[in-house]
Amino acid sequence: MYPIVRREDFSDTTFLWEVHAPDVAQSAQPGHFVMLRLYDGGERIPLTVADYDRDHGTITMVVQTLGKTTHEMRDDFKQGDRFADFVGPLGLPQHVDTVGHVVLVGGGLGVAPVYPQLRAFKEAGNRTTAIMGFRNKDLVFWEDKFSEYADELIICTDDGSYGKPGLVTGALQEVLEREKVDRVIAIGPLPMMNACVETTRPFGVKTMVSLNTIMVDGTGMCGSCRVTVGGEVKFACVDGPDFDGHQVDFKELYARQKRFKPQETQANEHFDRLCQVEKQLLIDGKRNYKKFSALEPDQVKMPERDPHERARNFKEVNLGYSIADALREAERCIQCAKPTCIAGCPVGIDIPTFVRKLMVRDVDGALETIYESSIFPSICGRVCPQETQCEAQCILIRNKGRKLESVGIGRLERFVGDHARPPKAVPPVIENPLGKVAIVGSGPAGLAAAADLVKFGATVTVYEALHVLGGVLQYGIPTFRLPRDIIDREIQRLKDMGVRFEINKVIGKTFTIADLTEKMGFDAVFVGAGAGAPSFLGIPGENAGQVYSANEFLTRVNLMGGDRFPYLDTPISAGKSVVVIGAGNTAMDCLRVAKRLGVPTVRCVYRRSEAEAPCRIEELRHAKEEGIDFFFLHTPVEILLDEEGNVRGMKVQKMTLGEPDDRGRRKPVPLDEFIELECDTVIYALGTKPNPIIGQATPGLGLNKWGNISADDETQCTNLPGVFAGGDIVTGGATVILAMGAGRRAAKSIGSWLQMAKSKWPVTKADAEAFVPGAPVGSLVRPEPAAEEPQSTENAPAV
């Protein structure tokens, strides 16, 4: 990264950067240029060296705002900021010798780079005349610097507001007519340099021009900067940038300089609009960004892998938004004055703010906003049922004038999580550390609690019973929905923040809760062990060897690599025909995994209708597209076995929907009709029950009638002082984001409990809300470059 050690604004469009780049400064000569890139995804642009200081290791450039990148340099980078890349010095230096009288002409963006050449020619013993052209008096700069090395300095202004009225070519013509000139150096826009060449041609004075044409690499690799000089093709980046102007084919050069004009125009229009949006939303703080009538009615479609291809592999199905997709979807958010979406998010992400930052291309800022509530945007953006949570509260779907889909909040969250550059994670240092906290389970609840607690100043250790971290994220969700590198990345971030993890530790067996709080010295314990015990129906035949629970089936594949047996050691047998019982998200996972294992016939049996299926609509659609057969309004009554006790089929009974039950769902009523489905494998995906180990090993711990740990809904306090619980171990099987919400509530309650020196139990909601973490002495470090985004090529001459 290269720091801007000094910035000076000469006008609204012209400014100076002095950049600390010792290696470049040591080698720079008059006439050299550099290549600059602001951030990842930015374009490389050439800028001519205006000055250099070998002692201080700095390069000075004076920049005129023309294209998108120079607009960003002017508007987004201040003194002290850093940018990504600075390469040079490039090109050949101007050949400086003693020739007699040298006239140096600078116009507009060429004024500054004339300066080092003026100084060099003067120091070589030449008589120097400097002709500098500006549009008006307000744009004049460095008059004193030029005066120091110019025997004669002529300032021209187009409007006549200062110095000599008119163009630099007029002044040049007068000098040529009145006295002998041995060489002319002209630097500026192409039309100005071309005009100077034609002015000197009748006098036969050698005229050097500086051609910083369109470049990509600046080292002779791409050939983009080629020019015809004296009938030969030259590369401005290695053969120049200074050439004999009388030999340059300016007509050809004009044509080449225009080749990206439409793209530049588009980029500048885009940038201008972006500035307007940023001013409206972030500076002026205006809301209700758009009217309903101006919105696209439907969410931007999520790119997906082809169904026939994806049904044969475990590659991720949803491919994620491109930046164009994400920005288009973000534009559907009207930025309403009273947003309702936040209330639908169990962890309370400030959705309008992160979308607003995404709108103005501040992807890193959007991630920072999400991180205030959740450090798992890439996970939650993939697996959370946003359509029933935050998106269900979106104001767009309440519009009575037009039928509109909600903003694709989950898809945008995933985009930000996948594409933003997260700030470096380091262990926070808090003025008043809280104490030691043990967390049982590395699933969503435990990880969310750990993330908040370590930021609050607690010393956190997470105990995981399995040999990998992530809990249900690892064993319960297939890789085609949640790639493992995403989980590993998010957990590594917690490790970098100082959270300690111990695997293969079964709380209730290896250690008890009492061991943690007494022998091992933990001040508080959060139990987020999940609910992993499977449920069965109790029908005949379900104990056959070919009958799996969803947990066993998915764990064998997701965690143990059963799909790669015998190359890995864990076997799985799915046969030639699988029936999955249930229609939740776990059932969809089982169905789709079975299909990927090569099972020809995969069926789903569910006792209610498709409308009552608890799975996400997208998961059901994906399953259908991949060739899964559905038997809605059917319930299993018997698993049929052959003489050897192996599964040969399933007897199911047809159902109809009766009156709604206590939760408003229409109750399935059996009909006197039965059919038999041929199958050789059955998978139960009917939900889970709490694992009993912790309850059995913790005397006095309050449990409900289903065996779940009893905990307060608002503070996650159990009946045992210092013991908190949340997630599926409390609620039964639920969603990732609900478990995370419980973990965050528990973290705040634990913080309050420890801040009160463990003097009051249970912690109340008011206590938790009153908790204020200690002030951080050191915390997360913001990345220095601006947000990544694709750039168009800037086709502006450099200065």
C-alpha positions in Angstrom: 0.0 0.0 0.0 1.2 3.5 -0.9 0.5 6.5 1.3 -0.5 9.9 0.1 1.8 12.1 2.2 0.6 15.4 0.8 -2.4 16.5 -1.1 -3.0 20.0 -2.5 -6.1 21.1 -4.4 -5.4 23.8 -7.1 -9.0 24.0 -8.4 -12.2 22.0 -8.5 -10.6 19.8 -11.2 -6.8 19.9 -10.6 -5.0 18.5 -7.5 -1.6 17.3 -6.4 -0.7 14.0 -4.8 2.7 13.4 -3.2 3.2 9.7 -2.8 5.7 7.9 -0.6 7.4 5.4 -3.0 11.2 5.4 -2.2 12.1 2.9 -4.9 10.4 4.9 -7.6 11.8 8.1 -6.3 15.4 6.8 -6.4 15.1 6.0 -10.1 12.8 8.8 -11.5 14.0 11.1 -14.2 12.3 14.0 -16.1 9.9 12.5 -18.6 9.2 9.3 -16.7 5.7 8.2 -15.9 4.1 5.8 -13.4 1.2 3.4 -13.4 -1.3 3.7 -10.6 -4.2 1.5 -9.4 -6.4 2.5 -6.5 -7.7 -0.9 -5.3 -8.5 -4.4 -6.4 -10.7 -4.3 -9.4 -9.5 -0.8 -10.3 -7.9 0.1 -13.6 -4.3 0.9 -14.2 -3.8 4.5 -15.4 -0.6 6.3 -16.5 0.4 9.5 -14.7 3.5 11.6 -15.6 5.9 12.4 -12.8 5.7 16.1 -12.0 8.5 16.0 -9.4 10.5 13.7 -7.2 12.4 13.9 -4.0 15.0 11.3 -3.5 15.8 12.3 0.1 12.2 11.9 1.2 11.4 9.1 -1.2 8.4 10.8 -2.7 6.9 11.2 -6.2 4.7 14.2 -7.0 1.9 14.1 -9.6 -0.5 16.8 -10.6 -3.8 15.3 -11.8 -6.6 16.8 -13.8 -10.0 15.2 -13.2 -11.2 13.7 -16.5 -12.3 10.1 -16.2 -13.8 7.8 -13.5 -10.5 6.9 -11.8 -9.3 10.5 -11.5 -12.8 11.5 -10.2 -12.3 8.9 -7.4 -8.8 10.1 -6.7 -10.2 13.6 -6.3 -13.3 12.7 -4.3 -12.4 9.6 -2.2 -8.7 9.8 -1.3 -7.4 12.3 1.2 -4.0 13.0 2.6 -2.9 10.1 4.8 -5.0 7.6 2.8 -3.4 4.7 1.0 -3.9 3.0 -2.4 -3.0 -0.3 -3.8 -0.5 -0.1 -6.6 2.2 2.3 -7.8 4.6 1.1 -10.5 7.5 2.9 -12.0 9.4 4.8 -13.1 8.4 3.7 -16.6 9.3 4.9 -20.1 12.4 6.6 -21.2 13.6 9.9 -19.6 13.7 13.0 -21.7 17.1 13.4 -23.3 18.5 16.5 -21.6 21.6 18.1 -23.1 22.9 21.6 -23.8 21.4 22.7 -27.0 21.0 26.5 -26.5 17.5 27.9 -26.2 14.8 25.5 -25.1 11.1 26.4 -25.1 8.9 24.3 -22.9 5.2 24.5 -23.5 2.6 23.1 -21.1 -1.1 23.2 -21.6 -3.8 22.1 -19.1 -2.9 18.6 -17.8 0.6 19.0 -19.2 1.7 22.0 -17.1 3.0 20.0 -14.1 5.2 17.4 -16.0 6.9 20.2 -17.8 8.4 21.4 -14.5 11.1 18.6 -14.0 12.1 19.0 -17.6 12.4 22.8 -17.3 14.5 22.4 -14.2 16.7 19.7 -15.9 17.3 21.8 -19.1 18.1 24.9 -17.0 20.5 23.0 -14.8 22.2 21.6 -18.0 23.1 25.2 -19.0 20.3 26.0 -21.5 18.4 29.2 -21.8 14.8 28.4 -21.0 11.5 29.9 -21.9 8.4 28.4 -20.3 4.9 28.9 -21.8 2.1 27.7 -19.5 -1.5 27.7 -20.6 -4.6 27.7 -18.4 -8.3 28.2 -19.0 -8.5 31.1 -16.5 -6.7 32.8 -13.7 -8.2 30.6 -11.0 -6.5 27.5 -12.5 -3.0 28.9 -12.5 -0.5 27.1 -10.2 3.2 26.8 -9.6 4.0 30.2 -11.1 6.7 30.6 -8.5 8.3 27.2 -9.2 8.4 27.8 -12.9 9.9 31.3 -12.4 12.8 29.9 -10.6 14.1 27.9 -13.6 12.6 29.9 -16.5 14.6 32.8 -18.0 11.2 33.9 -19.4 7.9 32.7 -18.2 4.7 33.4 -20.2 1.4 32.6 -18.7 -1.5 32.3 -21.1 -5.2 32.2 -20.2 -7.9 31.2 -22.7 -10.3 33.9 -21.3 -7.6 36.6 -20.9 -8.2 36.9 -17.1 -4.5 36.7 -16.4 -1.2 37.0 -18.3 -1.3 36.8 -22.1 -4.7 36.2 -23.6 -5.2 33.3 -25.9 -3.7 29.8 -26.6 -0.1 28.7 -25.9 0.4 28.3 -29.7 0.0 32.0 -30.1 2.8 32.7 -27.6 4.9 30.0 -29.1 4.5 31.5 -32.6 5.7 34.9 -31.3 8.8 33.5 -29.6 9.7 31.6 -32.8 9.3 34.7 -34.9 11.4 37.0 -32.7 14.4 34.8 -31.8 16.2 31.6 -32.5 14.8 28.5 -30.8 16.8 25.2 -30.7 14.3 22.9 -29.2 10.6 22.8 -28.2 9.2 20.5 -25.5 5.3 20.3 -25.6 3.2 18.4 -23.1 -0.5 18.5 -22.8 -3.7 17.3 -24.5 -3.3 15.8 -28.0 -4.9 18.8 -29.8 -2.5 21.2 -28.1 0.6 19.1 -28.8 -0.5 18.6 -32.4 -1.0 22.4 -32.8 2.5 23.1 -31.3 4.0 20.6 -33.8 2.4 22.4 -36.7 3.5 25.8 -35.3 7.1 24.7 -35.2 7.2 22.8 -38.4 7.7 25.8 -40.7 10.7 26.9 -38.5 12.3 23.4 -38.6 12.7 23.4 -34.8 12.8 19.9 -33.3 9.7 19.5 -31.2 9.3 16.7 -28.6 5.9 15.7 -27.4 4.9 13.4 -24.5 2.4 10.6 -25.6 0.9 9.0 -22.5 -1.6 7.1 -24.6 -4.0 4.4 -23.5 -2.1 1.8 -21.5 -2.9 -1.4 -19.6 0.4 -2.6 -18.1 2.9 0.1 -19.0 5.8 -2.4 -19.6 5.4 -3.2 -23.3 3.3 -6.3 -22.8 -0.1 -5.3 -24.2 0.7 -3.1 -27.2 -2.3 -0.9 -26.4 -0.1 2.3 -26.4 1.3 1.8 -29.9 1.8 4.9 -32.1 3.3 5.4 -35.5 6.4 7.5 -35.5 8.3 8.1 -38.7 6.5 5.3 -40.3 7.4 2.8 -37.6 5.3 1.4 -34.9 6.5 2.4 -31.4 5.2 1.6 -27.9 4.8 4.8 -25.9 5.4 2.9 -22.6 8.9 1.6 -23.5 10.0 3.6 -26.6 8.6 6.9 -25.2 6.6 8.6 -23.9 8.6 11.4 -25.6 8.8 11.4 -29.4 9.7 13.8 -32.2 6.4 15.4 -32.8 7.1 16.0 -36.5 7.3 12.2 -37.0 4.1 11.3 -35.1 1.0 10.2 -37.0 -1.5 12.3 -35.0 -4.5 11.4 -37.1 -4.1 7.7 -36.3 -3.4 8.6 -32.7 -6.7 10.6 -32.4 -8.6 7.6 -33.7 -7.0 5.2 -31.2 -7.6 7.5 -28.3 -11.3 7.4 -29.1 -11.7 3.7 -29.1 -13.1 3.5 -25.5 -15.1 6.8 -25.7 -18.5 5.1 -25.4 -17.4 3.1 -22.4 -15.8 6.2 -20.8 -19.0 8.2 -21.3 -21.0 5.4 -19.8 -18.6 5.1 -16.8 -18.7 8.9 -16.2 -22.5 8.9 -16.4 -22.6 6.0 -13.9 -20.1 7.7 -11.6 -22.1 11.0 -11.7 -25.3 9.1 -10.8 -23.5 7.3 -8.0 -22.3 10.6 -6.6 -25.9 11.9 -6.6 -27.2 8.7 -4.9 -24.4 9.0 -2.2 -25.2 12.6 -1.6 -29.0 11.9 -1.3 -28.8 8.8 0.9 -25.6 9.2 3.0 -24.9 13.0 3.1 -28.3 14.5 3.0 -29.9 11.5 4.8 -33.0 11.4 2.6 -35.2 8.4 2.6 -37.9 7.0 0.3 -35.2 6.7 -2.4 -37.6 5.5 -5.2 -41.3 5.4 -5.9 -43.0 2.0 -6.1 -43.8 2.7 -9.8 -40.1 2.9 -10.6 -39.2 -0.5 -9.2 -38.7 -3.8 -11.0 -41.5 -6.0 -9.7 -39.4 -9.2 -9.3 -36.2 -10.0 -7.5 -33.2 -10.4 -9.7 -32.9 -14.1 -10.5 -30.3 -16.0 -8.6 -27.9 -17.7 -11.1 -28.0 -21.5 -10.7 -26.2 -24.5 -11.9 -28.0 -26.5 -14.5 -30.3 -29.1 -12.8 -29.1 -32.1 -14.8 -25.5 -31.2 -14.1 -25.9 -30.4 -10.4 -27.9 -33.6 -9.6 -24.7 -35.5 -10.3 -22.3 -33.6 -8.1 -22.0 -31.8 -4.9 -21.0 -28.4 -6.3 -22.9 -25.4 -5.0 -26.2 -25.0 -6.7 -26.8 -21.2 -6.2 -23.9 -19.4 -7.9 -24.4 -16.1 -6.2 -25.0 -12.6 -7.6 -22.5 -10.9 -9.9 -21.9 -7.3 -8.9 -24.3 -6.1 -11.6 -26.9 -8.4 -10.2 -26.3 -7.2 -6.6 -26.4 -3.5 -7.6 -29.6 -4.0 -9.6 -31.3 -5.8 -6.7 -30.1 -3.2 -4.2 -31.7 -0.5 -6.4 -35.1 -2.2 -5.6 -34.8 -1.1 -2.0 -36.7 2.2 -1.7 -34.8 3.0 1.6 -38.1 3.7 3.4 -38.2 6.1 6.2 -39.6 3.6 8.7 -38.0 0.2 7.7 -39.8 -2.9 9.0 -37.3 -5.5 7.7 -35.0 -5.1 10.7 -37.6 -6.5 13.1 -37.8 -9.6 11.0 -34.1 -10.4 11.5 -33.5 -12.5 14.6 -30.1 -11.0 15.1 -31.2 -7.4 14.2 -29.0 -6.6 11.2 -29.4 -3.0 10.1 -30.6 -4.0 6.7 -31.4 -0.6 5.1 -27.9 0.7 6.0 -26.0 -2.3 4.6 -28.1 -2.1 1.4 -27.6 1.7 1.2 -23.8 1.2 1.4 -24.0 -1.4 -1.3 -25.9 1.0 -3.5 -23.0 3.4 -3.4 -20.5 0.5 -4.1 -19.1 0.6 -0.5 -19.1 -3.2 -0.2 -16.6 -3.2 2.7 -18.8 -0.7 4.5 -21.8 -2.9 4.0 -19.9 -5.8 5.5 -19.0 -3.6 8.5 -22.7 -2.9 9.1 -23.6 -6.6 9.0 -20.7 -7.4 11.3 -22.2 -5.2 14.0 -24.9 -7.9 14.3 -23.6 -11.1 12.6 -20.2 -12.3 11.6 -21.6 -15.0 9.3 -23.1 -13.2 6.3 -21.9 -15.8 3.8 -23.5 -18.6 5.9 -26.8 -16.8 6.7 -27.1 -15.5 3.2 -27.2 -19.1 2.0 -29.2 -21.1 4.6 -31.5 -18.7 6.4 -35.1 -18.6 5.4 -35.2 -14.9 4.7 -38.5 -15.2 2.9 -40.2 -15.9 6.2 -38.2 -13.4 8.2 -36.7 -10.1 7.1 -38.1 -10.3 3.5 -41.5 -11.1 4.9 -41.5 -7.7 6.6 -40.3 -5.8 3.5 -42.6 -2.9 2.7 -42.6 -3.7 -1.0 -44.9 -6.7 -0.5 -47.4 -4.5 1.3 -47.8 -2.1 -1.6 -51.4 -2.1 -2.8 -50.7 -0.4 -6.1 -48.5 -3.0 -7.7 -47.6 -6.6 -7.0 -44.0 -6.5 -5.9 -41.6 -9.1 -4.6 -39.6 -8.2 -1.5 -36.0 -7.0 -1.8 -33.7 -10.1 -2.0 -32.1 -9.3 1.3 -30.6 -12.7 1.8 -29.0 -12.7 -1.7 -27.5 -9.3 -1.0 -26.2 -10.4 2.4 -24.5 -13.4 0.7 -23.0 -11.1 -2.0 -21.5 -8.8 0.6 -20.2 -11.7 2.7 -18.6 -13.3 -0.4 -17.1 -10.2 -2.0 -16.2 -7.6 0.6 -12.8 -7.5 2.1 -13.2 -8.1 5.8 -11.3 -6.0 8.3 -8.4 -7.8 9.8 -9.5 -9.8 12.9 -7.3 -9.4 16.0 -8.0 -10.2 19.6 -9.8 -7.1 21.1 -8.2 -5.6 24.2 -10.9 -4.3 26.6 -10.3 -1.9 29.5 -12.3 -4.1 31.9 -12.1 -7.8 30.9 -15.3 -9.8 31.8 -13.9 -13.2 32.8 -13.9 -16.7 31.5 -16.8 -18.2 29.6 -17.2 -21.8 28.4 -19.4 -22.5 25.4 -20.8 -25.9 24.8 -21.2 -26.6 21.1 -19.8 -24.9 18.0 -23.0 -24.7 16.1 -24.7 -21.4 15.1 -25.8 -20.5 18.7 -22.4 -21.2 20.2 -20.5 -19.3 17.5 -22.7 -16.3 17.7 -22.3 -16.1 21.4 -18.6 -16.6 21.2 -18.3 -13.7 18.6 -20.1 -11.2 20.9 -18.5 -12.4 24.1 -14.9 -12.1 22.8 -15.7 -8.5 21.6 -17.1 -7.8 25.1 -13.8 -8.7 26.6 -14.4 -12.3 27.8 -12.0 -15.1 27.5 -13.9 -17.7 25.5 -13.4 -21.4 25.0 -15.7 -23.4 22.8 -16.1 -27.2 23.4 -17.2 -29.3 20.4 -18.1 -33.0 20.7 -17.2 -33.8 17.1 -13.8 -33.7 15.3 -14.8 -30.7 13.2 -16.2 -27.3 14.1 -19.5 -25.9 13.0 -22.0 -28.3 14.5 -25.1 -28.6 12.3 -23.5 -26.4 9.7 -21.0 -29.2 9.1 -22.9 -32.4 9.5 -26.5 -31.3 8.6 -26.2 -29.1 5.6 -24.8 -30.5 2.3 -21.9 -28.8 0.5 -24.1 -27.9 -2.5 -26.0 -25.5 -0.2 -23.1 -24.5 2.1 -19.5 -25.0 0.9 -17.2 -26.0 3.7 -14.6 -23.4 2.9 -17.2 -20.8 3.9 -17.6 -22.4 7.3 -13.9 -22.7 7.8 -13.4 -19.1 6.8 -15.9 -17.8 9.3 -14.6 -19.9 12.1 -11.0 -18.9 11.4 -12.1 -15.3 11.9 -13.3 -16.2 15.4 -9.9 -17.9 16.1 -8.1 -14.7 14.9 -10.3 -12.7 17.3 -9.0 -14.9 20.2 -11.7 -17.5 20.6 -10.2 -20.9 21.7 -11.7 -24.1 20.3 -11.4 -27.6 21.7 -12.7 -30.6 19.6 -13.6 -34.1 20.7 -14.8 -32.9 24.1 -18.3 -34.2 25.1 -19.8 -32.0 27.8 -21.6 -34.4 30.2 -19.0 -37.1 29.5 -15.5 -35.6 29.1 -16.4 -32.7 31.4 -19.6 -31.9 33.2 -21.2 -28.4 33.6 -20.1 -28.6 37.2 -16.5 -29.3 36.1 -16.5 -26.2 33.9 -17.8 -23.9 36.6 -15.9 -25.4 39.6 -12.7 -27.2 38.8 -11.9 -25.4 35.5 -12.7 -21.9 36.8 -15.2 -20.7 34.2 -17.4 -17.8 35.4 -20.3 -18.7 33.1 -21.4 -21.4 30.7 -23.5 -21.2 27.6 -25.0 -24.4 26.4 -25.7 -24.4 22.6 -25.4 -28.1 22.1 -28.3 -28.4 19.5 -30.9 -31.1 19.3 -29.5 -34.1 17.5 -31.5 -37.1 18.6 -33.7 -38.4 15.7 -37.4 -39.0 15.8 -39.1 -42.1 14.4 -42.8 -43.1 13.9 -42.9 -46.4 15.6 -44.3 -48.2 12.6 -43.5 -51.8 11.7 -40.2 -52.4 9.8 -38.5 -49.1 10.8 -35.6 -50.9 12.5 -34.4 -52.6 9.3 -30.8 -52.0 8.4 -31.7 -49.9 5.3 -33.7 -47.3 7.4 -31.7 -44.2 8.3 -32.3 -41.2 10.4 -31.7 -38.0 8.5 -28.8 -37.2 10.9 -27.1 -40.5 10.2 -27.5 -40.3 6.5 -26.4 -36.7 6.2 -23.5 -37.1 8.7 -22.2 -40.1 6.8 -22.0 -37.9 3.6 -21.4 -34.4 4.8 -19.0 -35.1 7.7 -17.5 -38.5 6.8 -17.3 -38.4 3.0 -19.5 -41.4 2.5 -20.1 -40.3 -1.1 -16.4 -41.1 -1.7 -16.4 -44.6 -0.3 -14.3 -46.8 -0.7 -11.7 -44.1 -1.3 -12.7 -42.8 2.2 -13.5 -45.3 4.9 -17.2 -44.5 5.8 -19.7 -46.5 3.8 -23.2 -45.5 2.9 -25.8 -47.6 1.0 -28.6 -45.8 -0.7 -29.7 -48.6 -3.0 -31.7 -48.0 -6.2 -34.9 -46.5 -4.7 -35.0 -44.1 -1.7 -38.1 -42.8 0.1 -37.6 -39.8 2.5 -40.3 -39.2 5.1 -40.9 -35.5 5.8 -40.9 -32.2 3.8 -38.7 -29.8 5.8 -35.4 -28.5 4.7 -33.6 -31.5 6.2 -35.8 -33.8 4.1 -35.0 -31.8 1.0 -31.3 -32.2 1.8 -31.7 -35.9 2.1 -33.6 -36.2 -1.1 -31.1 -34.2 -3.1 -28.1 -36.0 -1.5 -29.6 -39.3 -2.4 -30.0 -38.2 -6.0 -26.3 -37.1 -6.1 -25.3 -40.5 -4.8 -26.7 -41.9 -8.0 -30.0 -43.3 -6.8 -32.2 -43.6 -9.8 -35.6 -43.2 -8.0 -35.9 -40.8 -5.1 -39.3 -40.0 -3.6 -40.7 -37.8 -0.8 -43.6 -38.9 1.3 -45.4 -36.2 3.3 -48.7 -36.4 5.1 -49.8 -32.8 4.4 -50.2 -30.9 1.1 -47.4 -29.1 -0.7 -48.7 -25.8 0.6 -48.0 -27.0 4.2 -44.5 -28.2 3.5 -42.2 -26.5 6.0 -39.2 -26.4 3.7 -38.1 -23.3 1.8 -39.9 -22.8 -1.5 -36.5 -22.6 -3.3 -35.4 -25.9 -1.8 -38.6 -27.6 -3.0 -38.2 -26.2 -6.4 -34.6 -27.3 -6.7 -35.6 -30.8 -5.6 -38.3 -31.0 -8.3 -35.9 -29.7 -10.9 -33.4 -32.4 -10.0 -35.9 -35.2 -10.6 -37.4 -35.9 -7.1 -40.9 -37.4 -7.0 -43.3 -36.1 -4.4 -46.2 -37.9 -2.7 -48.0 -35.3 -0.8 -51.0 -36.2 1.4 -49.6 -39.6 2.1 -48.4 -41.0 5.4 -46.3 -44.2 6.0 -48.0 -47.0 7.9 -45.5 -49.8 7.4 -42.0 -50.4 6.0 -42.2 -53.6 4.0 -39.3 -56.1 4.4 -38.3 -59.2 2.4 -37.6 -62.6 3.9 -34.1 -61.6 4.9 -35.3 -58.5 6.7 -34.2 -56.0 4.1 -36.4 -53.1 3.0 -38.4 -53.9 -0.2 -41.1 -51.1 0.0 -43.3 -48.8 2.0 -47.0 -49.0 2.5 -48.5 -45.5 2.7 -52.0 -44.3 3.4 -53.7 -41.4 1.5 -54.7 -38.4 3.6 -57.0 -35.4 3.2 -56.8 -32.0 5.0 -59.3 -31.4 7.8 -59.8 -28.5 10.1 -56.9 -26.3 11.2 -54.9 -27.4 14.3 -53.8 -25.2 17.2 -51.1 -23.6 15.0 -53.5 -22.9 12.2 -52.3 -25.7 10.0 -55.0 -27.9 8.5 -54.9 -31.3 10.2 -54.3 -34.3 7.9 -57.1 -36.9 8.1 -56.5 -40.5 6.9 -58.6 -42.0 4.1 -59.3 -45.7 3.6 -56.9 -45.9 0.6 -53.4 -47.5 0.6 -50.7 -47.9 -2.0 -47.3 -49.5 -1.9 -44.1 -47.8 -3.0 -41.2 -50.0 -4.1 -38.0 -48.9 -2.4 -34.9 -50.4 -0.8 -33.9 -47.5 1.5 -35.9 -45.3 3.8 -34.8 -42.0 5.5 -36.6 -40.4 8.4 -36.5 -36.6 8.3 -39.1 -35.8 10.9 -37.3 -33.4 13.1 -35.0 -34.0 16.1 -35.2 -34.2 19.9 -32.6 -32.9 22.4 -29.7 -35.1 23.1 -30.1 -36.2 26.8 -26.4 -36.3 27.8 -26.2 -32.9 29.3 -29.5 -33.1 31.1 -28.6 -36.5 32.6 -25.2 -35.3 33.7 -26.3 -32.0 35.2 -28.3 -32.5 38.4 -30.9 -29.9 39.0 -30.9 -28.4 35.5 -34.4 -27.5 34.5 -35.9 -29.4 31.6 -39.3 -29.2 29.9 -41.5 -32.2 29.1 -39.7 -32.8 25.8 -36.3 -32.9 27.5 -35.2 -29.5 26.2 -33.4 -27.2 28.6 -35.7 -24.6 30.1 -34.3 -21.1 29.5 -35.8 -17.6 29.6 -36.8 -16.5 26.1 -35.3 -13.0 26.6 -32.1 -13.7 28.6 -31.4 -17.4 28.0 -30.9 -17.9 31.7 -31.5 -21.4 33.1 -32.4 -22.2 36.6 -28.7 -22.8 37.5 -26.8 -19.6 38.3 -24.2 -18.8 35.6 -25.6 -21.4 33.2 -27.2 -20.1 30.0 -28.7 -22.0 27.1 -30.0 -21.3 23.6 -30.7 -22.6 20.2 -32.2 -26.0 19.4 -31.3 -27.5 22.8 -33.9 -25.0 24.1 -36.4 -24.6 21.3 -36.1 -27.9 19.5 -35.1 -28.0 15.8 -35.3 -24.5 14.3 -33.2 -22.3 11.9 -29.6 -21.2 11.9 -30.5 -17.6 12.3 -32.9 -18.2 15.3 -30.1 -20.1 17.0 -27.7 -17.2 16.4 -30.2 -14.8 17.8 -30.4 -16.9 21.0 -26.6 -16.9 21.2 -26.4 -13.1 20.9 -29.1 -12.6 23.6 -27.1 -15.0 25.8 -23.9 -13.1 25.2 -25.4 -9.9 26.4 -26.9 -11.5 29.4 -23.6 -13.2 30.3 -21.9 -9.8 29.9 -24.4 -8.3 32.4 -24.0 -11.2 34.8 -20.2 -10.9 34.9 -20.3 -7.1 34.9 -22.5 -7.3 38.0 -19.9 -9.6 39.6 -22.3 -12.5 39.5 -24.3 -10.9 42.3 -27.8 -11.3 40.9 -29.6 -14.3 39.4 -31.5 -14.6 37.2 -30.4 -11.8 34.9 -33.4 -9.8 33.8 -34.1 -8.4 30.4 -33.6 -4.9 31.8 -30.2 -6.0 33.2 -29.1 -7.3 29.8 -30.3 -4.2 27.9 -28.4 -2.0 30.4 -25.1 -3.9 29.8 -22.4 -1.7 28.2 -19.1 -3.5 27.2 -15.9 -2.0 28.4 -14.2 0.4 26.0 -11.9 -1.3 23.5 -8.2 -0.4 23.7 -7.6 -2.3 20.4 -10.0 -3.9 18.1 -10.8 -4.8 14.5 -8.7 -3.0 11.9 -10.5 -1.4 8.9 -9.0 -2.3 5.5 -7.4 0.7 3.9 -8.5 0.4 0.2 -11.9 1.4 -1.0 -14.5 -1.2 -2.0 -13.9 -3.6 -4.8 -15.9 -3.0 -7.9 -15.4 -3.5 -11.6 -14.0 -0.5 -13.5 -14.3 0.7 -17.0 -11.1 1.8 -18.8 -10.3 5.5 -18.4 -9.3 6.9 -21.7 -7.8 10.2 -20.6 -4.3 11.4 -21.2 -2.3 11.5 -18.0 -0.6 14.4 -16.4 
